[in-house]
Amino acid sequence: MSRAALAVALVGLTGRGAVALQADQPDQPDAADWVSSEEFRTWGDTLNFDELEYTAKTDAVKTEKELKSRLKASELFDRNAVEANTHRAEMETNAGSELEGFAEPLNETEVSEMVDAWESVPGSDVTFSYGTHCGPSGCRSSGHKRGQPSFQEMHRNVLASIRAMRFCFSDVMIVLDAPHTGHDKMGPETPGNVTSHAVTPHSVTGGEMVLLGGRRITKFGVDLALKSAAVATARAAAELLRDHCPTAAPQWRVKVIDYSSPEMLKEALEHYAIPEAERNTSFYERMYVNTMALDQNFQCKGQYVYHMDAQWRIYRSNHSHSAPNFISKALSLMKSDERVYMASVINTFNLDPQKNPYNRFAVIPGAVHGSTPVDRVKGMLQGWSPEQWLSQKRPLRGEAFHGNWENKTDEMNKRIQLYQMNWDTWGGIVTRHQFLMDVSRMKGLFPMEEWDTAAEHMWSANMNKKFKDKAFQIYFNETVGVFAGPSDA
């Protein structure tokens, strides 16, 4: 090997290019085999090994400084690009709170690389709301058990539902209900009295006595692990929306129910027709257990809120190709038809199809898995035809709803089937599992009577009494590409 060639090899070996030089020797099994210690010798008056090594180190230092300078300039450019973004979050939240915040908007480069963009309706902010709690026996971190929501279930349900609806919600609100005394009697049609349906916090959760305005309240706290999981879920949901909605900076908030709060007391007295004689008593204990948690939907940022109960989620339909967006269509109908107070997608209460080999009439059709959209419609409108029930006396009835669309010639509007649910001799009914609500219309029902009944019964009763045949919850069939059901995680 000539001295000149060896000098070049040594410079490459001792400098930063050693790795690249070794990579250029594919035929050598071991990089150390092609350079031996015997080749490290001086060349007379030429640069010796120490001088070559010093030169290589000097070059490496210069290169490293140049790279750091470029990196610093690149970071400064990215920071300026974000600050120059014209969209800024409307910071109505408390920046110092650990329970609220917002997702930074994407810069122009990130927006241009976006694979798909979800729908939004200019001028119509919609809050995504999810309510959950810990079961009587405590909190569950994972798994699925009816009546006992888990942290993992909450996280999956929120993110999967937002992905399925593909709508740019303006903000995300997760409501955590604290343990408290109440009842779970759905309404007059539910067997038993209120006392037999009483719900009392588990003794291990503990509590402290609080005196508020002459009232005696046992205050229970929300589990810290649940609060931490809710914050992580809300933040992830806001970032998911940010990643699919150009120029969006969605806010997120975790709302913890505090039954000793003066603010919530004021809201309860304004929203519900609680008699004067009971206003200084522990009236929360006479309420339906979820009433005040659901009441948080009336405190949302904008005019509309989409709420989902714990252990429920939205699924994409198998027939969802090129389907219109449910939220967009529901908002359009609400703006053109004043009768629509709430809008929902088709509900199913079963994960898998039910089977009864002895009585097919006792089977509620439709399920999340293994069912068609037609099956799920039949299941939700149980009682649609009398022959579906042997007794033929089931009071629940479903019927078509003819919406007053603004664009009556739109072919998609003609394809969408709308339904409403009624009880015989009662009128329209509502369900709380999932709904899009026009908050301003619902506030027109304040103060609500029958405040000590279940939320669904109370809302229905006030809609039927104060706006008879002019206030409904409407269901969209799967033409909009989604349906609701219990979570399967």
C-alpha positions in Angstrom: 0.0 0.0 0.0 1.5 3.4 -0.9 2.1 6.0 1.7 -0.3 8.5 0.1 -3.1 5.9 0.1 -2.4 5.0 3.7 -2.5 8.7 4.7 -6.0 9.1 3.1 -7.2 6.0 4.9 -5.9 7.2 8.2 -7.6 10.6 7.9 -10.9 8.9 7.1 -10.4 6.4 10.0 -9.5 9.0 12.7 -12.0 11.6 11.6 -15.8 11.6 11.6 -15.9 9.6 8.3 -14.6 6.4 9.9 -18.0 4.8 10.0 -18.8 5.8 6.4 -15.4 4.5 5.2 -16.0 1.1 6.9 -19.4 0.9 5.3 -17.7 1.1 1.9 -15.9 -2.2 2.5 -18.7 -4.7 1.9 -16.3 -7.6 1.3 -14.6 -7.4 4.7 -16.4 -9.4 7.4 -14.7 -7.5 10.2 -13.9 -3.8 10.0 -10.8 -4.3 12.2 -9.2 -6.9 9.8 -8.4 -4.5 7.1 -6.2 -2.1 9.3 -3.4 -3.6 11.4 -1.2 -2.0 14.1 1.8 -2.5 11.8 0.5 0.1 9.4 0.6 2.9 11.9 4.1 4.3 11.2 5.6 7.7 10.4 6.4 9.1 6.9 9.6 11.1 7.6 9.1 14.8 6.9 5.4 14.2 6.1 2.6 14.7 8.7 3.0 12.1 11.4 0.1 10.3 13.1 -0.4 12.7 16.0 -0.6 15.7 13.5 -3.1 13.8 11.4 -5.2 13.0 14.4 -5.1 16.7 15.5 -6.2 17.8 12.1 -9.1 15.4 12.0 -10.3 16.5 15.5 -10.1 20.2 14.5 -12.2 19.5 11.4 -14.7 17.5 13.5 -15.1 20.4 16.0 -15.7 22.9 13.1 -18.3 20.6 11.6 -20.1 20.2 14.9 -20.3 23.9 15.5 -21.7 24.4 12.0 -24.3 21.7 12.5 -25.4 23.2 15.9 -25.7 26.6 14.3 -27.9 25.2 11.6 -30.1 23.4 14.1 -30.5 26.5 16.2 -31.6 28.5 13.1 -34.1 25.8 12.1 -35.6 25.7 15.6 -35.9 29.5 15.5 -37.7 29.3 12.2 -40.2 26.8 13.4 -40.9 28.9 16.5 -41.5 32.0 14.4 -43.8 30.0 12.0 -46.0 28.8 14.9 -46.1 32.3 16.4 -47.1 33.7 13.0 -50.0 31.3 12.7 -53.1 33.5 12.3 -55.3 31.1 14.4 -55.0 31.7 18.1 -56.9 29.8 20.8 -59.6 31.8 22.5 -58.2 31.4 26.0 -61.3 31.4 28.1 -59.8 28.7 30.3 -57.7 29.2 33.3 -54.1 28.8 32.1 -52.8 27.9 35.6 -55.2 25.0 36.1 -54.1 21.4 35.6 -57.6 20.4 34.5 -57.8 22.5 31.4 -55.8 23.7 28.4 -55.6 23.7 24.6 -53.8 21.9 21.8 -51.4 24.1 19.9 -52.5 24.7 16.2 -50.5 23.1 13.4 -48.1 25.2 11.3 -48.6 25.6 7.6 -46.2 22.7 6.8 -48.0 20.3 9.1 -51.4 21.4 7.7 -50.2 20.8 4.1 -49.1 17.2 5.1 -52.5 16.4 6.6 -53.8 13.2 5.1 -57.5 13.9 5.6 -59.5 16.9 6.9 -62.6 16.4 9.0 -65.8 18.5 8.6 -66.7 21.7 10.4 -69.6 24.1 10.3 -68.4 27.8 10.3 -69.9 29.8 13.1 -71.2 26.7 15.0 -69.0 25.6 17.9 -69.8 22.1 19.1 -68.5 20.8 22.4 -67.7 17.1 22.8 -68.8 16.0 26.3 -68.2 12.6 28.0 -69.4 11.8 31.5 -68.0 9.1 33.7 -67.4 8.1 37.4 -66.0 5.3 39.6 -68.3 2.4 40.4 -69.5 1.8 44.0 -66.7 -0.7 44.6 -64.0 1.7 43.4 -62.2 2.7 40.2 -61.1 0.2 37.5 -58.0 0.9 35.5 -58.8 -1.5 32.6 -61.3 -4.0 31.3 -65.0 -3.8 30.8 -67.7 -4.6 33.3 -71.3 -3.3 33.0 -71.9 -0.5 35.4 -68.2 -0.1 36.3 -66.4 2.2 33.8 -62.7 1.9 33.6 -59.9 4.4 32.7 -59.0 2.4 29.6 -62.6 2.2 28.5 -63.0 6.0 28.8 -59.9 6.6 26.8 -60.9 4.3 24.0 -64.5 5.4 23.9 -63.6 9.1 23.6 -61.0 8.8 20.9 -62.8 6.1 18.9 -66.0 8.1 18.9 -64.3 11.3 17.7 -62.6 9.4 15.0 -65.9 7.8 13.9 -67.7 11.1 13.7 -64.9 12.9 11.9 -66.1 16.3 13.0 -64.0 19.3 14.2 -65.4 19.8 17.7 -64.3 23.2 19.2 -63.5 21.7 22.6 -63.6 18.6 24.7 -65.1 18.4 28.2 -64.9 15.3 30.4 -67.2 15.4 33.4 -66.3 13.4 36.5 -69.1 12.8 38.9 -68.2 12.6 42.6 -69.7 9.9 44.8 -72.9 11.1 46.3 -76.4 10.0 47.5 -79.2 9.9 45.0 -81.5 7.5 43.3 -81.6 5.6 39.9 -85.3 5.2 39.4 -85.9 5.9 35.7 -89.5 7.1 36.0 -93.0 6.1 37.0 -92.8 3.1 34.7 -89.9 1.7 36.7 -91.0 -0.8 39.4 -90.5 0.1 43.1 -90.4 3.4 44.9 -87.5 5.9 45.1 -86.3 4.5 48.4 -85.8 1.1 46.9 -83.7 2.7 44.1 -81.5 4.7 46.5 -77.8 5.0 45.7 -75.3 5.6 48.5 -71.6 6.0 48.2 -69.4 3.1 49.3 -68.2 3.4 52.9 -64.5 3.1 51.8 -64.7 6.3 49.8 -65.0 8.4 52.9 -66.4 11.9 53.1 -66.5 15.0 55.2 -69.4 17.0 56.5 -69.9 20.4 55.0 -72.3 23.1 56.1 -73.4 25.3 53.2 -76.2 27.9 53.5 -77.8 26.0 56.4 -77.6 22.7 54.5 -75.7 19.7 55.7 -73.8 17.9 53.0 -71.5 14.9 53.0 -68.7 15.8 50.5 -66.9 13.0 48.7 -63.8 13.5 46.5 -63.1 12.2 43.1 -60.4 9.5 42.9 -57.0 11.1 41.9 -56.2 8.3 39.5 -59.5 8.9 37.7 -58.8 12.6 37.5 -55.3 11.9 36.1 -56.7 9.5 33.5 -59.4 12.0 32.5 -56.8 14.7 32.0 -54.7 12.4 29.7 -57.8 11.4 27.7 -59.0 15.0 27.3 -55.6 16.2 26.2 -55.3 13.3 23.7 -58.7 14.0 22.3 -57.8 17.7 21.7 -54.6 16.7 20.0 -56.5 14.2 17.8 -58.8 17.0 16.7 -55.9 19.3 16.1 -54.2 16.7 13.9 -57.3 16.4 11.6 -58.7 20.0 11.7 -56.6 22.7 9.9 -55.8 25.8 11.9 -57.7 24.4 15.0 -56.6 24.8 18.6 -59.3 22.8 20.4 -59.6 23.4 24.2 -59.9 20.6 26.7 -61.3 20.6 30.2 -61.9 18.1 33.0 -64.9 19.2 35.1 -65.1 17.7 38.6 -68.6 17.8 40.2 -68.5 19.4 43.7 -71.8 19.0 45.5 -70.7 21.5 48.2 -70.0 24.3 45.6 -72.0 27.5 45.9 -71.8 27.8 42.1 -73.5 24.5 41.6 -76.1 25.3 44.2 -77.0 28.5 42.3 -77.2 26.5 39.0 -79.5 23.9 40.6 -81.9 26.5 41.9 -82.0 28.3 38.6 -82.4 25.2 36.4 -84.9 23.2 38.5 -88.2 24.1 40.1 -87.2 23.1 43.6 -89.8 24.2 46.2 -88.8 27.0 48.6 -89.3 24.7 51.6 -86.6 22.3 50.3 -84.0 24.8 49.0 -82.2 24.7 52.3 -82.3 20.9 52.6 -80.0 18.3 51.1 -82.2 18.2 47.9 -79.4 16.6 45.9 -80.1 13.3 47.7 -83.7 13.4 46.2 -82.4 13.9 42.7 -81.6 11.3 40.1 -78.0 10.3 40.6 -76.8 11.7 37.2 -78.9 14.9 37.1 -76.2 17.4 38.1 -73.5 15.6 36.0 -75.7 15.9 32.9 -76.5 19.5 33.9 -72.9 20.4 33.0 -73.9 20.2 29.4 -75.8 23.4 29.9 -72.5 25.1 30.8 -70.8 24.4 27.5 -68.8 27.0 25.6 -71.1 27.4 22.5 -74.7 26.8 21.5 -74.3 23.0 20.8 -72.9 20.1 22.8 -72.6 16.4 21.8 -72.8 14.3 25.0 -71.9 10.6 25.5 -72.4 8.5 28.6 -69.8 6.3 30.2 -69.5 2.9 28.6 -71.0 4.1 25.3 -69.3 4.9 22.0 -69.8 5.6 18.3 -69.2 3.0 15.6 -68.7 3.4 11.9 -71.3 1.6 9.9 -70.3 -1.0 7.3 -72.3 1.1 4.8 -70.5 4.4 5.6 -68.7 5.0 2.2 -69.3 8.5 1.0 -71.8 9.1 3.8 -72.8 12.6 5.0 -71.5 13.8 8.3 -73.9 13.2 11.2 -73.0 16.4 13.2 -73.1 18.6 10.1 -76.5 17.2 9.0 -77.9 17.4 12.5 -76.8 21.1 12.9 -78.4 21.9 9.5 -81.7 20.3 10.6 -81.7 22.1 14.0 -81.2 25.5 12.4 -84.1 25.0 10.0 -86.5 23.0 12.2 -87.2 24.6 15.6 -88.8 21.3 16.8 -85.5 19.5 17.0 -84.1 20.1 20.5 -81.8 17.0 20.4 -80.5 14.7 17.7 -79.0 11.3 18.0 -77.8 8.3 15.9 -79.4 4.9 16.0 -78.9 3.2 19.4 -78.4 -0.5 20.0 -78.1 -2.0 23.5 -76.5 -5.3 22.5 -72.9 -6.1 21.6 -73.9 -9.4 19.9 -77.2 -10.6 18.4 -79.6 -12.1 20.9 -81.1 -15.5 20.3 -84.1 -17.2 21.9 -84.9 -20.5 20.2 -88.2 -20.8 22.1 -89.6 -17.3 21.5 -88.3 -15.2 18.6 -90.7 -12.4 19.7 -88.8 -11.9 22.9 -85.6 -11.0 21.1 -84.6 -7.4 20.5 -83.1 -7.3 17.1 -79.9 -5.5 16.2 -76.4 -5.4 17.8 -73.0 -3.8 17.4 -71.6 -7.0 15.8 -73.3 -9.3 13.4 -76.3 -7.1 12.5 -77.4 -4.9 9.7 -78.5 -1.3 9.8 -82.1 -2.5 9.4 -81.8 -4.8 12.4 -80.5 -1.9 14.5 -83.4 0.3 13.5 -85.9 -2.4 14.4 -84.2 -2.9 17.7 -84.3 0.7 18.7 -87.8 1.2 17.5 -88.9 -1.9 19.5 -92.7 -1.8 19.2 -92.6 -0.4 15.6 -95.2 -3.1 14.7 -97.4 -4.8 17.3 -96.6 -8.3 16.1 -93.0 -7.9 17.4 -94.3 -8.3 20.9 -96.5 -11.1 22.1 -98.3 -8.9 24.6 -98.9 -6.2 21.9 -99.3 -3.8 24.8 -95.8 -2.4 24.9 -96.2 1.4 25.3 -93.0 2.4 23.5 -93.6 3.3 19.9 -91.4 4.6 17.2 -92.6 6.6 14.2 -91.2 8.5 11.3 -90.3 12.2 11.7 -90.6 14.5 8.8 -87.9 17.1 9.1 -88.2 20.6 7.8 -84.9 20.8 5.9 -83.8 24.1 4.6 -82.7 22.5 1.3 -85.7 20.3 0.4 -84.3 19.3 -3.0 -81.0 17.9 -1.6 -81.0 14.2 -2.6 -79.0 13.3 0.6 -81.6 15.0 2.8 -84.3 12.9 1.1 -82.3 9.7 1.7 -81.8 10.3 5.5 -84.6 8.6 7.5 -85.6 10.4 10.8 -87.4 8.8 13.7 -88.9 9.9 17.1 -89.8 7.8 20.1 -93.1 8.1 22.0 -94.9 6.5 25.0 -98.6 5.8 24.6 -100.7 8.6 26.3 -97.5 10.4 27.3 -95.8 11.9 24.2 -92.2 12.1 23.1 -89.4 10.7 25.1 -85.6 11.3 25.2 -82.6 9.2 26.1 -79.4 10.4 27.6 -76.9 7.8 26.3 -75.7 10.0 23.4 -77.2 13.2 21.9 -76.4 16.5 20.1 -78.2 19.2 22.0 -79.2 22.8 21.1 -78.4 24.2 24.6 -80.2 27.5 24.1 -83.5 25.7 23.3 -83.2 23.4 26.2 -82.6 26.4 28.5 -86.0 27.6 27.4 -87.4 24.8 29.6 -85.9 26.3 32.8 -86.9 26.0 35.6 -87.7 22.3 35.0 -90.5 20.7 36.9 -90.4 17.1 38.2 -86.8 17.8 39.2 -86.6 14.7 41.4 -87.2 12.2 38.6 -84.7 10.7 36.2 -83.1 13.2 33.7 -84.7 11.6 30.7 -88.2 11.6 32.3 -87.7 15.2 33.6 -86.6 16.5 30.2 -89.4 14.7 28.3 -92.0 15.9 30.7 -91.0 19.5 30.4 -90.7 19.3 26.6 -94.2 17.7 26.3 -95.8 20.1 28.8 -94.3 23.4 27.8 -93.9 22.8 24.0 -96.3 20.0 23.2 -95.7 18.5 19.8 -93.0 21.2 19.2 -89.9 19.7 21.0 -88.4 16.3 20.1 -85.3 14.2 20.2 -84.7 12.9 16.6 -82.8 9.8 15.5 -80.9 9.6 12.2 -80.6 6.3 10.5 -77.3 4.9 9.3 -77.3 6.9 6.1 -75.0 9.2 8.1 -72.5 6.3 8.4 -72.5 5.9 12.2 -74.4 4.3 15.0 -74.1 4.1 18.8 -73.8 1.1 21.1 -72.1 -0.1 24.3 -68.4 -0.2 24.4 -66.7 -3.5 23.7 -63.4 -2.8 25.5 
